[in-house]
């Protein structure tokens, strides 16, 4: 069915979009920073996709419509909107349930960055261009995430989030590669698979979704900071004093 990939995107988006209005989640309040982050990250990833489509991977015409933009099926473009949206919704749920945990040391993150950086360069020199490119991109995403005052990759919740994303990759990419909707050039990958999924796709998913959540958090903080600074300082405030506190203060004064 030629609209199957498009239906896949609709199903991915449907649940999180509906639950965004649920009083328990109210993710609709964060739609603006979410959509800004999704579009911001989609641009370089779509450009990457367009540059390597036909070389690193191709799309099965049996499951995609004939309509294309930038030599990509419209359902592939939708992928960069629907999947990140669903994952950001999941991120918000994890944040609501997180507990304060010890920060992961920067030196450990730098080791990970170095491993993927060196591995990527070695893979490129070996002709495994998808393996090398995605390894380098993931190292750059990790490097971006460790910058600034609030290092997101140093928080255990981020790695817990990637654990959930791994499950999503197994389900979603498992479907896309098993049908198969996406076909890979064996000459540009290692040939290592988990089920029908090339191991490179896990790094691709981590890079796409990891960068989305990093940019989302930056946009959200900036937007909410602007809302606070532009709010009227003349609005009345109500101070409530607990009677037990007043009694304690009077006893100390005696």
TAQUI-V580638 format. One record per residue. N is the residue number from 0. SS is DSSP state (hx for helix, st for strand, lp for the rest). PHI is phi in radians with two decimals (NA if undefined). PSI is psi in degrees with one decimal (none if undefined). Layout:
BEGIN
N/SS/PHI/PSI  N/SS/PHI/PSI
END
This chain:
BEGIN
0/lp/NA/122.9  1/lp/-1.28/-13.6  2/lp/-1.79/13.1  3/hx/-1.10/-41.7  4/hx/-1.13/-36.7  5/hx/-1.17/-41.3  6/hx/-1.10/-36.4  7/hx/-0.99/-46.0  8/hx/-1.13/-39.5  9/hx/-1.11/-42.9  10/hx/-1.14/-37.7  11/hx/-1.11/-40.2  12/hx/-1.39/-31.4  13/hx/-1.01/-52.7  14/hx/-1.05/-56.0  15/hx/-1.06/-35.6  16/hx/-1.14/-42.5  17/hx/-1.21/-45.2  18/hx/-1.20/-15.2  19/lp/-1.06/-23.9  20/lp/-1.63/-5.7  21/lp/-1.19/135.3  22/lp/-1.00/-26.9  23/lp/-1.25/-28.2  24/lp/-1.95/-51.1  25/lp/0.83/45.0  26/hx/-1.14/-16.1  27/hx/-1.03/-27.1  28/hx/-1.12/-23.2  29/hx/-1.90/15.9  30/hx/-1.11/-36.2  31/hx/-1.11/-56.1  32/hx/-1.10/-31.6  33/hx/-1.14/-48.2  34/hx/-1.19/-36.3  35/hx/-1.08/-45.1  36/hx/-1.13/-42.7  37/hx/-1.07/-46.0  38/hx/-1.18/-41.8  39/hx/-1.03/-43.4  40/hx/-1.40/-32.6  41/hx/-1.09/-34.1  42/hx/-1.02/-56.5  43/hx/-1.16/-32.5  44/hx/-1.26/-36.3  45/hx/-1.17/-40.2  46/hx/-1.06/-45.0  47/hx/-1.02/-47.8  48/hx/-1.02/-45.9  49/hx/-1.14/-34.6  50/hx/-1.25/-32.7  51/hx/-1.83/-9.9  52/st/-1.06/132.7  53/lp/1.65/-14.5  54/lp/-2.04/-61.8  55/lp/-1.32/-39.1  56/st/-2.66/160.4  57/st/-2.32/167.3  58/st/-1.98/132.8  59/lp/-1.23/117.0  60/lp/-1.12/-14.7  61/lp/-1.24/-20.8  62/lp/-2.08/4.2  63/lp/-2.23/148.1  64/lp/-1.29/165.7  65/lp/-1.35/-11.5  66/lp/-1.28/125.8  67/st/-2.31/150.0  68/st/-2.34/129.7  69/lp/0.98/35.7  70/lp/1.14/20.7  71/st/-2.13/142.3  72/st/-1.07/145.3  73/hx/-1.06/-28.9  74/hx/-1.19/-29.2  75/hx/-1.23/-39.6  76/hx/-1.10/-39.8  77/hx/-1.10/-30.4  78/hx/-0.96/-39.6  79/hx/-1.31/-6.0  80/hx/-1.86/-46.2  81/hx/-1.29/-46.2  82/hx/-1.16/-48.0  83/hx/-1.03/-37.4  84/hx/-1.08/-46.7  85/hx/-1.08/-37.4  86/hx/-1.27/-35.9  87/hx/-1.17/-35.5  88/hx/-1.06/-42.6  89/hx/-1.11/-38.6  90/hx/-1.04/-42.5  91/hx/-1.12/-37.6  92/hx/-1.14/-41.6  93/hx/-1.13/-38.6  94/hx/-1.11/-36.1  95/hx/-1.15/-29.1  96/hx/-1.84/5.6  97/lp/-1.35/150.7  98/lp/-1.99/154.0  99/lp/-1.13/124.0  100/lp/-2.26/163.9  101/lp/-1.19/140.3  102/lp/-1.29/140.3  103/lp/-1.28/131.4  104/lp/-1.12/145.4  105/hx/-1.08/-34.1  106/hx/-1.10/-31.9  107/hx/-1.22/-38.2  108/hx/-1.15/-40.3  109/hx/-1.12/-34.3  110/hx/-1.11/-45.1  111/hx/-1.06/-43.9  112/hx/-1.05/-44.5  113/hx/-1.12/-41.0  114/hx/-1.08/-47.4  115/hx/-1.26/-30.9  116/hx/-1.16/-48.6  117/hx/-1.16/-42.2  118/hx/-1.08/-39.2  119/hx/-1.14/-43.9  120/hx/-1.11/-44.0  121/hx/-1.08/-41.5  122/hx/-1.14/-41.2  123/hx/-1.08/-42.7  124/hx/-1.16/-23.5  125/lp/-1.56/-0.4  126/lp/1.55/-0.3  127/lp/-1.53/77.9  128/hx/-1.23/-33.7  129/hx/-1.21/-43.8  130/hx/-1.02/-47.1  131/hx/-1.16/-44.2  132/hx/-1.10/-47.2  133/hx/-1.21/-31.4  134/hx/-1.17/-41.7  135/hx/-1.17/-41.0  136/hx/-1.09/-43.4  137/hx/-1.12/-37.9  138/hx/-1.15/-37.2  139/hx/-1.18/-39.7  140/hx/-1.10/-44.0  141/hx/-1.08/-40.5  142/hx/-1.11/-41.0  143/hx/-1.12/-38.3  144/hx/-1.22/-21.2  145/lp/-1.59/-7.4  146/lp/-1.37/158.7  147/lp/1.52/175.6  148/lp/-1.20/-36.4  149/lp/-1.89/83.6  150/lp/-1.28/107.4  151/hx/-1.19/-37.2  152/hx/-1.27/-9.9  153/hx/-1.51/-4.1  154/lp/-1.68/130.7  155/hx/-0.98/-29.9  156/hx/-1.10/-30.3  157/hx/-1.14/-41.2  158/hx/-1.32/-30.3  159/hx/-1.12/-39.7  160/hx/-1.07/-43.5  161/hx/-1.12/-30.3  162/hx/-1.10/-41.2  163/hx/-1.17/-40.4  164/hx/-1.09/-33.9  165/hx/-1.04/-41.7  166/hx/-1.11/-40.6  167/hx/-1.09/-42.0  168/hx/-1.08/-42.4  169/hx/-1.06/-36.1  170/hx/-1.41/-55.9  171/hx/-1.26/-51.6  172/hx/-1.20/-28.7  173/hx/-1.06/-41.5  174/hx/-1.15/-47.8  175/hx/-1.11/-33.3  176/hx/-1.59/-19.8  177/hx/-1.46/-30.4  178/hx/-1.06/-49.9  179/lp/-1.72/137.7  180/lp/-1.42/-38.6  181/st/-1.95/134.3  182/st/-2.05/133.2  183/st/-1.86/145.8  184/lp/-1.38/114.5  185/hx/-1.13/-16.1  186/hx/-1.38/-16.2  187/hx/-1.90/4.8  188/lp/-2.21/166.4  189/lp/-1.24/-26.2  190/lp/1.61/-1.1  191/lp/-1.44/132.8  192/st/-2.30/151.1  193/st/-1.97/103.3  194/lp/1.21/-121.3  195/lp/-1.76/4.1  196/st/-1.68/121.8  197/st/-1.07/141.6  198/hx/-1.05/-26.4  199/hx/-1.08/-30.3  200/hx/-1.16/-26.0  201/hx/-1.18/-44.1  202/hx/-1.15/-35.6  203/hx/-1.09/-45.6  204/hx/-1.12/-42.6  205/hx/-1.07/-40.4  206/hx/-1.16/-48.3  207/hx/-1.11/-51.3  208/hx/-1.34/-37.0  209/hx/-1.08/-44.6  210/hx/-1.16/-37.2  211/hx/-1.02/-45.5  212/hx/-1.26/-32.5  213/hx/-1.14/-46.5  214/hx/-1.21/-37.0  215/hx/-1.03/-45.9  216/hx/-1.13/-37.0  217/hx/-1.18/-44.1  218/hx/-1.13/-40.3  219/hx/-1.15/-44.6  220/hx/-1.11/-40.7  221/hx/-1.17/-43.7  222/hx/-1.14/-43.1  223/hx/-1.23/-31.8  224/hx/-1.15/-40.2  225/hx/-1.15/-36.8  226/hx/-1.12/-38.5  227/hx/-1.22/-39.6  228/hx/-1.29/-27.3  229/hx/-1.59/-5.9  230/lp/-1.24/152.2  231/lp/-1.22/126.8  232/lp/-1.32/-9.6  233/lp/-1.55/-0.3  234/lp/-1.15/136.8  235/lp/-1.21/145.5  236/lp/-2.06/149.9  237/lp/-1.99/125.0  238/lp/-1.86/130.3  239/lp/-2.00/126.3  240/lp/-1.89/130.5  241/lp/-1.36/134.9  242/hx/-1.06/-34.7  243/hx/-1.15/-35.3  244/hx/-1.15/-40.1  245/hx/-1.12/-42.2  246/hx/-1.09/-42.1  247/hx/-1.10/-42.0  248/hx/-1.10/-42.1  249/hx/-1.15/-36.8  250/hx/-1.15/-38.4  251/hx/-1.17/-35.5  252/hx/-1.17/-28.2  253/lp/-1.20/none
END
